[in-house]
Amino acid sequence: MTVAAASALGGTNVAAFLDMLAVSEGTDIPGQRSRDHGYDVIVGGQLFTDYRDHPRVLVSLPRYGIKSSAAGRYQFLRGTWDDLRARLGLPDFGPVSQDRAAVALLKQCGAYELIRLGRFDAAVTAARRIWASLPGAGYGQKEHALETLRAAYRAAGGALQ
């Protein structure tokens, strides 16, 4: 579950969408060793403990033929995080900062208002440009079925239009 209060994020639907993203990105799921609901996960399953800044670890993922610096509950890339931190004035890479940054990305891609309105499928379509695990993202990485993600969203308290 998000650390930031649902009201601070824009409502229950937004918090539920963030919880769904953590499931989709594999950071807050059964079997993940996270001690902090995925906020401490580096791509590939490593964990970090210092929330002062993005961990800046470049991980080789031979299965996908890529290297990635993705980290945190929503798997922020190093460069994306640097931009968001500067733009939003975030003090650290802690859970509340990660929640705020993810909301900023949802606003940037046009998914935020769709989520607030309960238009889940349309929000996923908008957000897939940012999160490779969403269906139809096309990054060549593992994508989840829309039905699976919809179930995770509803389980987290999200409402559908």
N, C-alpha and C positions, 0 to 999 in steps of 0.2 A: 504494500500500500504506500501511497505517496506520503512523504513527511510533511510537506506543505499542506495546510488545510484546504479542503475542497473549495471553500469560499474564496480563498486567496488565489486559487488557480482559475476560477471562472465557473465553478459549480461541480456538482457530482458527476455529470457526464464527462467533463474534462479530466477529473481525477481518475475516473474509470477508464478513459481512453489511455491515459498514461500508464495505468496498471496493465492494460492490454499490450501496450508497446513493450513493457518489461517482459511479459510472457513471450511475445513474438521475438524479441531480441535474445531471449534465452537467459536473461540476467536474474529473473525472479521466478524461478520454476523449481519444482521438486528435483532434487539431485544436484542442483547448483550449490556449491559450497559457500555461497555468500553469507556473510555474517550481518548484512545490512540491507536486505531486500533488493540486492542487485546494484546498489549505489557504489559498491566496492569491486566491481568485476571488470577485468580487462578482457578484451576479445580473446577467445580461445580458452577461457576459464580461469586464468590466473586471477589472484586477488591483490589489492593494494590496501594500505592502511592510512596513508597520508592524504588528507583531504585539502591540503593547502593549495594544490594546483592539479590540473590534469596530469596523470602519471607519465605521459609522454613516452610510452613503451611501444616500439614498433615490433609487431608480432608477424611472423611469417605464417601464412595459411596455405600450405602447398595444395591442399584439397581444392581450393578455389583459384590457385595461381596468383595470389595477391599478398601484399603486406598491408597491415592495418594498424592504426594507432587508436582504434575505437576503445572507449572506456566509459565506465559508469553505467547507471541503470538504463539509459537510453542510447548507449554506445556512441558517444560524441567523438568525432575525429578531432585530432589535435588542432588543426587549423580552424575548424568550425567552432571549437570551444574558445580559442583565442579571440575570434571575432565576437562571439556572444558575450564573453566576459567583459570585453572592452565596451561594447555597445550598451550592455545592461548594467555595468558597474558592479558585477558580481564579486564578492569578497574572496571566494574560494571555490573549490570543486565539491563542496559538501552537498548533502541531499537536498536542502532547500534551493541552493543555487542550481543544481541539476534540474529540479522540477521547474523552476522559473525559466531556465534556458530551453527546456523542451516545449514549454508553452509558447515561448517566442518563436520557435521553429514552426509550431502548428499555426501560429498567426501568419508567419511569413509565407507559408505554402498555401494558405487559404482554407485550411482544415478546421481552424478554431471555431468559427461561427457555425459551421456544419455540425460539429460535435455538440455545441451548446443546443442546437435545434434537434438533436437526436438523429441526424442524418448520417448514420454510421458508415454505410457503404460508400457514400460520396466522400466522406472524410478520409477513409482509408485510401481511396483513389488519389486524393489530393496529397496525402502524406507519403505515399509510396515513392515520391521523388527523393525523399530524404532518408527513409528507413528501408534498407535493402531486404528486410525480412517480410515486408508486406506484399501481398499478392499483386503480381503484375509489375513489380519494381524493375525487373529486367536487368539486375546487376550480376546475374549468374550465380547468386548465392541462394541458400535455402529460403524459399518463400513458404509461408503458411497459408492454409486454406482460409478463405473469408469466413466460412462457417465456424471454424475453430476459434478465430479471433473474435467473432461476434459473441460466441459463448463466453469467452474470457471477459469481454467488455460487460456483458450482462451480469456475470458472476460478481464483478466488481461494483455493481450498482448502477451501471449505465442504462439509460432508457433509449428506446428506439422510437422514431417518429412513425 
